[in-house]
Amino acid sequence: MSEKEEKLLVRKATLNLRRKYGRTKQINIVERDAYIPKNLEKEIKESILKKKTILATEIALKYDIRVSTAKLLLKQYKQEGIIKLLDPTLKLKIYVPSS
């Protein structure tokens, strides 16, 4: 892959929603790419090993990727044995680095 193909495609748009009595509200919409470039994946892996707890939403916000993509990445790391689930009974999946 060339460097141009590895760039994240992010589109940002602002919508104006009409509210009551002539007020408007602005909403920012961000479309993120569904894949993670190799260099970003290495950076994520290094930062995961330094943290105490890992959440998919935290990774998605920090690296500007989709939450679903972050969940798939964490699931892959769990299968590799890099991280493990803190408590499987919780609905919110919290991961910790395996020692």
Secondary structure, 3 states (H helix, E strand, C coil): CCHHHHCCCCEEEEEEEECHHHCEEEEEEEECCCCCCHHHHHHHHHHHHHCCCECHHHHHHHHCCCHHHHHHHHHHHHHHCCEEECCCCCCCCCEEECC
